[in-house]
Amino acid sequence: MQSENHNYTMSTTKTIQSALISVFSKDGLEPIVRKLHEQNVTLYSTGGTEDFIKNLGIPVVPVEDITSFPEILGGRVKTLHPKIFGGILNRQDNESDVQQMKEFDIPQIDLVIVDLYPFEKTVASGASEQDIIEKIDIGGISLIRAGAKNFKDTVIVASVNEYSLLLDLITEQNGATTLENRRLFATKAFHVSSHYDGAIFNYFNTDETIYKESIDNGQILRYGENPHQKGFFFGDFDAMFKKVHGKELSYNNLLDVDAAVNLINEFKTDGPTFAILKHNNACGLASRKTISEAYLAALACDPTSAFGGVLISNVKIDLATAQEINKLFCEVVIAPSYDDEAITVLQEKKNRIILVQNEVELPSRQVRTCLNGLLIQDRNNITDTKEHLKTVTITEPTAQEVEDLIFASKICKNTKSNTIVFAKNGTLISSGTGQTSRVDALMQAIDKAKAFGFDLTGASMASDAFFPFPDCVELAKKAGITAVIQPGGSIKDELSINYCNENNLAMVFTGTRHFKH
């Protein structure tokens, strides 16, 4: 069956004269098949792909004609045969291989087009384990690895995503490929196979000390945190957002957007709430009857820091809100939806990024580099609610103070530690963020409130961790704070509790620390 005049040249440029095609999805395959036929390429195929090619009126050789062996085990075994893998793996510059190809009448296979059963889609669909197991590809993955390993002589196309590249190549080069072309296809093929095997492993794996992740939709950013650093984003941004307008998001934009999404998720079921963030921390946040009122109240928290910030709403942004936003220079605006008139107004600034946030479940774990490895933890999914509060003082918080304590705690959870947050009547008054001591964070919050003319009398205070000494509640009382929320758990909790009792401060414990580093 082997062609006597087949190209066995040692040249790095090789012309495709035979191809094995066996794919699960036939999308986009027809133009390639027609072009190969036009170039007099011998086509080999199996099962449904063979029928597909025949229905195009194009000659195709069944794999069974090469192997003299039918498909068996319900299609589980089709191409796993020495005559197939010999045709792919033989080294055309190796005299022993050449002689064995002749001895065993093995046809040369120059091009392999194969895809894999949709394992990940089957898992995501909630299918039964039996159906999932059947979508573990054996023949396909073997063909991919064989073709990729022998890229010196073989072209391997392992994904429909590479069809257009192959078609352009064989059209422009009249069926010829260079070593560089084949190496590129092999690289892409090994990515397909490693990603596929990783998905299968993660389906079976129950050992949390083993971590494998494969993300195949990376994006090159303009630069990283600073212009001299390279930056990349790996993830499906388009699943999370519809970008309506503006420039490409930067590394720092993405960090701020991530912080904004995490923060506003705390208020997903609340009334109209608007947040303004800068460098991953909230500099303004308020809940009101209308989103326009919420935005203006959030802006008033710290109009200086709001300049160049990231803005996010938990409800539709209307025209009135957009008109107010348009008075401010901001990098990004995010909302679940917008009035058409609002979009028109916000688009007046050509670089302003406008995002529509979709309902997408965030990863259950968070990953970051650490030393020469990774740190992985569960996402902090605990949001303090009224049910979590334990009043530990004689004075109990009022209904309004309870609302403000919960409000402040949500912000505190999403602010860099050490942090102290002041809130009053559904408004962020000020915060101390990222300080090396809790007292420093408290003093920063007090100074900031004074700088913007806020009266802390009757305000509530949240802390991300317990107070080891009573100094924080002492300073809070002197500043006008009347209610405090903290996790508790210090061996000296009683010192803070006693001070609050002596000075008519209400304090509640949640039992949950919210460090954020």
Disulfide bonds with the S-S distance in Angstrom:
none
